[in-house]
Amino acid sequence: MPYTTIRLPDTADGLRDGFTRIRSEFHLPDGFPASVREEAERAAAAPAAPREDHTGLPLVTIDPPGSMDLDQALCIERRGTGYRVWYAIADVAAFVRPGGAIDAEARVRAETVYMADGRVPLHPPVLSEGAASLLPGRTRPVALWRLDLGSDGEIEAVDLRRALVRSRERLDYETVQAAVDTGRAEGTLALLAEVGPLRLERERARGGLSLPTPEQQVIHDGDGGYRVEFRTNLPCEAWNAQISLLTGMGAARMMLDAGVGVLRVLPEAGPQDVGKVRRVADALGVPWPDGTSYAEVVHGLDPKIPGHAAFLHESTVLLRGAAYVAFDGTPPGHAVHAAMGAPYAHVTAPLRRLVDRFATEVCLAVAAGRPVPEEVAQALPELPEQMAMGGRRAGAVERACVDLVEAAVLHPRIGEVFEAVVVDVTDGKPGGQVQVTEPAVIARCDGERLPLGERVPVRLTRADPATREVRFTAV
């Protein structure tokens, strides 16, 4: 099905008030306490000095346009018949003193919360958008990963150390993809187009998967208006993500070998859930041959096909239950992230996620053959719950923003009939969820025996920005 964009007029009633209500409802902080700001200003002026100078590496960052909180910078080189990946990650610990004001505030926030009208950052902007961000042309302290890959993209060696680097250029996904598609890509970008697909093949081989489900998001257009859109990732976004996943797998293996760290884990889905999803596949005509894994089925789907979109939406039940697990001494009994098909850790987004700073500190100690710093080891047991709370809050806020904009843009159209695809139904209960083709909305729909995966006409019966509720009825 086509994924389109909806734009909201600048004059939409109550929208800005709605964002204010969301901030209040979820108790989001407004700015930072004076003690945190003052400590951040001091830290920005005098970060802890790393040991090695790697400013000669031709690193680049690849992020959405306008991004200022740049966690990662990338350089890829040929190494015989294989590759060497340099991955520089912002060294937040060079600015954050354990037990200090910034540290305490970050433990409460856990992660950056993104909203349609801005964001609630994990760290003060003087750090996250300034002194710690890997902005082009600026010398920055980093945790520098060196990952050597074979000709098949498999990891052969991993190293990590503190360093100084200087990013050469800030790129966005569209620019990177255009360079690759037109044959203009050189150096790191040309090699990313080789390494990325190799890593995707390794993902398939180990039973991992990256769902191709289109993302629904609220975008601020810079002129006071907003839009909601479904978007599927460009190929280069998947390649870039594979570099982050590669690093997270290397970090997990390092921590497991040392017997200390914090992992991101996801259990295998139970037979009941798998059975339900197989029945959905049968109902939608999605091929699932005997002996074929869920991951293999997903890799062959096209989310633009209504039945495939419905299957992907329904089958996310198999990927629920991700959590963090900390350990010191005995590795956890379950250490695998089912969607990765391997052990995995979060280490590549420390400007936006609390756990990455501590996991990186563990890996730096292990790589150097030193004991994990006491203040890091003491923080590990509390991280899973801190991250769980922060993740629930961030997810709820992002969903509330989408709901608000959907309700605001649809409010003047109550009573109209739209074309939709049924993407979710509950066994034995009426109604379900529909994905409207135009505009880009997913909402509740009332009706008996909605046909999962099929196109249906639906009438808009409710669109209330005050309650953020949108509701349709099958015609």
C-alpha positions in Angstrom: 0.0 0.0 0.0 1.3 3.5 -0.6 2.7 5.4 2.4 1.8 9.0 2.3 2.4 12.1 4.4 -0.2 14.2 6.1 0.5 17.8 7.0 -1.1 19.7 9.8 -2.0 23.4 9.4 -0.2 25.8 11.6 -3.6 27.0 12.9 -4.6 23.6 14.2 -6.5 24.2 17.5 -5.0 23.0 20.7 -2.0 21.2 19.2 0.6 23.1 21.1 -1.5 22.9 24.3 -1.7 19.2 23.6 2.1 18.8 23.6 2.2 20.7 26.9 -0.4 18.4 28.4 1.7 15.4 27.3 4.8 16.8 29.0 2.8 17.3 32.2 1.0 14.0 32.0 4.2 12.0 31.8 6.1 14.3 34.2 8.8 15.3 31.7 11.3 17.7 33.1 11.6 21.2 31.7 15.3 21.9 31.3 17.9 20.9 33.8 18.5 21.9 37.4 21.1 24.6 37.9 23.6 22.2 39.5 23.5 20.0 36.4 23.9 22.9 34.0 26.8 24.3 36.0 28.6 20.9 36.2 28.0 20.4 32.5 29.5 23.8 31.6 32.7 22.9 33.6 32.9 19.5 32.1 32.5 20.8 28.6 35.5 23.1 29.1 37.8 20.4 30.5 36.9 16.8 29.5 39.1 13.9 30.8 42.0 13.5 28.3 42.2 10.2 26.4 45.5 8.6 25.6 45.7 8.1 21.8 45.5 10.5 18.9 43.5 9.1 16.0 42.4 12.5 14.5 43.9 11.3 11.2 41.1 8.8 10.6 38.7 10.0 7.9 35.6 9.5 10.0 32.1 10.6 8.9 28.7 10.7 10.7 25.5 9.5 9.1 22.3 10.7 10.8 18.9 12.2 10.0 19.1 15.8 8.7 19.6 18.5 11.4 20.8 16.0 14.1 23.1 17.6 16.6 23.5 14.8 19.2 26.0 12.7 17.1 27.0 9.5 19.0 28.8 7.7 16.2 31.4 8.3 13.5 32.4 5.7 11.0 35.4 4.8 8.9 35.8 1.6 6.8 39.0 0.4 5.2 40.0 -2.7 3.2 42.1 -5.2 5.1 43.4 -7.9 2.7 40.3 -9.7 1.4 38.3 -8.4 4.4 37.5 -5.1 6.1 38.5 -3.0 9.1 35.7 -1.0 10.6 36.6 2.0 12.9 33.6 3.1 14.9 34.0 6.1 17.2 31.5 6.5 20.0 31.1 9.7 21.9 32.9 9.3 25.2 30.3 10.6 27.6 32.3 9.3 30.6 35.0 11.9 29.8 32.5 14.5 30.8 30.3 12.8 33.5 31.7 12.4 37.0 30.3 9.3 38.8 28.1 10.4 41.6 27.9 13.9 40.3 24.9 16.0 39.4 24.9 15.0 35.7 25.2 11.4 36.6 22.3 11.5 39.1 20.0 13.3 36.7 20.8 10.9 33.8 20.0 7.9 36.0 16.5 9.4 36.6 15.9 10.2 32.9 17.5 7.0 31.5 17.1 8.1 27.9 16.3 11.0 25.6 12.5 11.4 25.0 11.6 12.6 21.5 8.5 14.7 20.9 7.0 16.3 17.9 7.9 19.8 19.1 11.3 19.0 20.5 13.0 16.5 22.8 13.8 16.0 26.4 17.5 15.1 26.3 19.3 12.7 28.6 22.2 15.2 29.0 22.4 19.0 28.9 22.7 20.3 25.4 26.1 21.9 26.1 27.3 18.3 26.1 24.9 16.3 24.0 24.8 18.9 21.1 28.2 20.4 21.9 31.3 19.3 23.6 30.5 15.5 23.5 28.8 15.4 20.1 30.9 14.2 17.2 30.4 17.3 15.1 32.5 17.7 11.9 35.8 19.4 12.3 35.9 19.2 16.1 38.4 17.2 18.0 36.4 14.9 20.4 37.2 12.2 23.0 35.7 8.8 22.0 35.6 5.2 22.7 37.2 3.9 19.5 36.2 0.4 18.3 38.3 -1.4 15.8 36.4 -4.4 14.3 38.2 -6.6 11.8 35.9 -8.5 9.4 36.6 -11.4 7.0 35.6 -11.3 3.4 32.2 -12.7 4.4 31.6 -9.9 6.9 32.1 -12.2 10.0 34.0 -10.7 13.0 37.6 -11.8 13.3 39.0 -9.5 15.9 37.7 -6.6 18.2 39.6 -3.9 20.0 38.6 -0.9 22.0 40.4 2.1 23.4 40.0 5.7 24.3 41.1 8.2 21.7 40.8 11.6 20.2 39.2 11.8 16.8 37.9 14.5 14.4 34.9 13.7 12.1 35.4 15.0 8.5 31.8 15.3 7.5 28.2 15.2 8.7 26.1 13.2 6.2 22.4 12.2 6.1 20.9 9.1 4.8 19.5 10.6 1.6 22.9 12.0 0.6 24.6 8.6 1.3 22.0 6.6 -0.7 22.2 9.0 -3.6 26.0 8.7 -3.7 25.8 4.9 -3.7 23.0 4.8 -6.3 24.7 7.1 -8.7 28.1 5.4 -8.4 29.7 8.5 -6.8 30.4 6.8 -3.4 34.0 6.4 -2.5 36.0 5.3 0.5 33.9 4.6 3.6 30.5 5.0 1.7 31.5 2.6 -1.0 32.7 0.1 1.5 29.6 0.5 3.6 27.6 -0.6 0.6 29.7 -3.8 0.6 29.9 -4.4 4.4 26.2 -3.6 5.1 24.8 -6.3 2.8 27.4 -8.8 4.0 26.3 -8.2 7.6 22.6 -8.5 6.6 23.5 -11.9 5.1 25.2 -12.9 8.3 22.1 -11.8 10.2 19.9 -14.1 8.1 22.4 -17.0 8.5 22.2 -16.9 12.3 18.4 -16.5 12.3 18.3 -12.8 13.2 16.0 -10.3 11.6 15.3 -6.6 11.2 11.6 -6.1 10.7 10.9 -4.0 7.5 7.7 -2.5 9.1 7.3 1.1 8.1 7.8 3.5 11.0 5.0 6.0 11.8 6.4 9.2 13.1 5.6 12.8 13.8 7.8 15.4 12.0 8.2 19.0 12.8 8.5 20.7 9.4 10.4 23.8 10.6 7.7 26.3 9.7 5.5 25.7 12.8 3.6 22.8 11.3 3.7 19.1 11.8 3.1 16.0 9.7 2.6 12.3 10.4 4.2 9.9 7.9 4.9 6.2 7.3 8.4 5.7 6.0 10.5 2.7 5.1 14.2 2.9 5.6 16.6 3.4 2.7 19.0 0.6 2.2 21.9 2.7 3.6 20.0 3.0 6.9 19.9 -0.8 7.2 23.6 -0.9 6.4 24.5 1.8 8.9 22.4 0.0 11.5 24.3 -3.2 10.9 27.5 -1.4 11.9 25.9 -0.5 15.3 24.6 -4.0 15.7 28.0 -5.5 14.8 29.6 -3.3 17.6 26.9 -4.3 20.1 27.6 -8.0 19.4 31.3 -7.5 19.8 30.7 -5.7 23.1 28.4 -8.5 24.4 31.0 -11.2 23.6 33.7 -9.1 25.4 31.5 -8.8 28.5 30.5 -12.5 28.5 34.1 -13.6 28.2 35.0 -11.4 31.2 31.9 -12.4 33.2 30.7 -8.9 33.9 28.5 -6.4 32.1 25.0 -5.6 31.0 23.2 -7.1 28.0 20.1 -6.4 26.0 18.3 -9.8 25.8 15.1 -11.1 24.1 13.8 -14.6 24.8 12.7 -16.8 22.0 8.9 -16.7 21.4 6.9 -19.5 23.0 5.1 -22.1 20.9 1.7 -20.6 21.6 2.7 -17.2 20.1 4.4 -18.9 17.2 1.3 -21.0 16.5 -0.9 -17.9 16.5 1.4 -16.1 14.1 1.4 -19.1 11.8 -2.4 -19.1 11.8 -2.3 -15.4 10.8 0.1 -16.2 8.0 -2.3 -18.9 6.7 -5.2 -16.5 6.9 -3.3 -13.8 4.9 -1.8 -16.1 2.3 1.7 -15.5 3.5 3.8 -18.5 2.6 5.4 -20.3 5.6 6.8 -23.6 4.5 7.5 -26.3 7.0 11.0 -26.1 8.4 11.2 -22.4 7.6 11.9 -20.0 10.5 9.9 -16.8 11.3 13.0 -14.8 10.3 13.2 -16.5 6.9 9.5 -15.7 6.3 10.0 -12.0 7.2 13.0 -11.5 5.0 10.8 -12.2 1.9 8.0 -9.8 2.8 7.1 -6.4 1.2 5.3 -4.1 3.7 3.7 -2.2 0.8 1.5 -5.3 0.2 -1.6 -5.1 2.5 -1.5 -8.7 3.6 2.2 -8.5 4.3 1.8 -5.3 6.3 -0.9 -6.9 8.4 1.2 -10.0 9.0 4.2 -7.8 10.1 2.0 -5.9 12.4 0.5 -9.0 14.0 3.7 -10.9 14.3 5.5 -8.3 16.4 4.2 -10.3 19.4 7.1 -12.6 18.7 9.6 -9.7 19.4 8.1 -8.5 22.7 9.8 -8.9 26.1 13.2 -7.3 25.4 15.0 -6.4 28.6 18.4 -5.6 30.1 20.2 -8.1 32.3 23.3 -7.1 34.4 25.8 -9.7 35.7 29.0 -9.8 37.6 30.7 -13.1 38.2 28.2 -15.5 36.5 26.9 -14.8 33.0 23.1 -14.9 32.7 21.5 -18.2 31.8 19.8 -16.5 28.9 22.2 -14.2 27.1 20.8 -14.0 23.6 18.7 -11.4 21.8 16.4 -13.4 19.7 16.0 -10.8 17.0 19.8 -10.6 16.7 20.3 -14.3 16.8 23.3 -13.6 19.1 24.3 -12.0 22.4 24.0 -8.2 22.1 24.7 -5.0 24.2 23.8 -1.4 23.8 27.1 0.6 23.5 26.6 3.0 20.5 24.3 5.7 21.7 25.6 7.1 25.1 24.4 10.6 24.4 20.9 9.3 24.3 20.8 6.2 26.4 22.2 5.8 30.0 23.1 2.1 29.8 25.6 2.6 26.9 27.9 4.7 29.1 28.3 1.9 31.7 28.5 -0.9 29.2 31.2 1.0 27.3 33.2 1.5 30.5 33.0 -2.3 31.2 34.3 -3.0 27.7 37.1 -0.4 28.0 38.3 -2.0 31.2 38.1 -5.5 29.7 40.0 -4.5 26.6 42.8 -2.9 28.6 43.0 -5.9 31.0 42.0 -3.9 34.0 39.3 -4.5 36.6 36.0 -2.8 36.0 35.9 0.5 37.9 34.2 0.1 41.3 31.6 2.9 40.6 30.7 1.2 37.3 30.3 -2.3 38.9 28.1 -0.8 41.6 25.8 0.8 39.1 25.2 -2.3 37.0 22.5 -4.0 39.1 20.3 -0.9 39.0 20.5 -0.3 35.3 17.9 -2.8 34.1 15.1 -1.2 36.1 16.2 2.3 35.3 16.2 1.6 31.6 12.9 -0.2 31.8 11.2 2.8 33.4 12.8 5.2 30.9 11.9 3.1 27.9 8.3 2.8 29.0 8.0 6.5 29.4 9.7 7.3 26.1 7.5 4.9 24.2 4.3 6.2 25.8 5.2 9.8 25.1 6.1 9.1 21.4 2.8 7.3 21.0 0.9 10.1 22.6 2.4 12.6 20.3 1.4 10.5 17.2 -2.1 10.1 18.6 -2.5 13.8 19.2 -1.4 14.8 15.7 -3.6 12.1 14.1 -6.6 13.4 16.1 -5.9 17.0 15.2 -5.5 16.4 11.4 -8.6 14.2 11.3 -10.9 16.3 13.5 -12.4 18.3 10.6 -13.1 15.1 8.6 -15.4 13.3 11.1 -18.1 11.5 9.1 -15.9 10.9 6.0 -15.2 7.5 4.6 -11.6 6.3 4.1 -9.9 3.3 2.5 -8.0 1.2 5.1 -6.3 -2.1 5.6 -7.2 -4.3 8.6 -3.9 -4.9 10.4 -5.0 -6.3 13.8 -8.0 -8.3 15.1 -8.6 -10.0 18.5 -9.8 -13.6 18.4 -13.4 -13.8 19.5 -13.9 -10.0 19.9 -15.4 -7.4 17.5 -13.4 -4.6 16.0 -9.6 -4.3 15.5 -7.1 -1.8 14.2 -6.9 -0.4 10.7 -4.2 1.3 8.8 -5.6 4.2 6.7 -4.1 4.6 3.3 -4.6 8.4 3.1 -3.7 10.0 5.5 -1.1 7.9 7.3 -3.0 6.8 10.4 -3.4 3.6 12.5 -6.4 3.6 14.7 -9.2 1.5 16.4 -12.1 0.4 14.2 -15.4 -0.9 15.4 -17.2 -3.6 13.4 -18.0 -7.3 13.4 -15.6 -9.9 11.8 -13.1 -7.5 10.3 -11.2 -9.3 7.5 -7.5 -9.3 8.6 -5.2 -8.1 5.8 -7.9 -6.9 3.5 -8.9 -3.5 2.3 -12.1 -2.1 3.8 -14.0 1.2 3.7 -14.2 2.8 7.1 -16.0 5.9 8.4 -14.3 8.3 10.8 -16.6 8.5 13.9 -14.3 10.2 16.4 -11.2 12.4 16.3 -10.7 14.3 19.5 -7.4 16.2 20.1 -8.3 16.7 23.8 -8.3 12.9 24.5 -6.0 12.0 21.6 -8.6 9.4 20.4 -9.3 8.4 16.8 -11.9 5.8 16.0 -13.4 4.4 12.8 -16.4 2.2 12.1 -16.5 -0.4 9.2 -18.9 0.7 6.5 
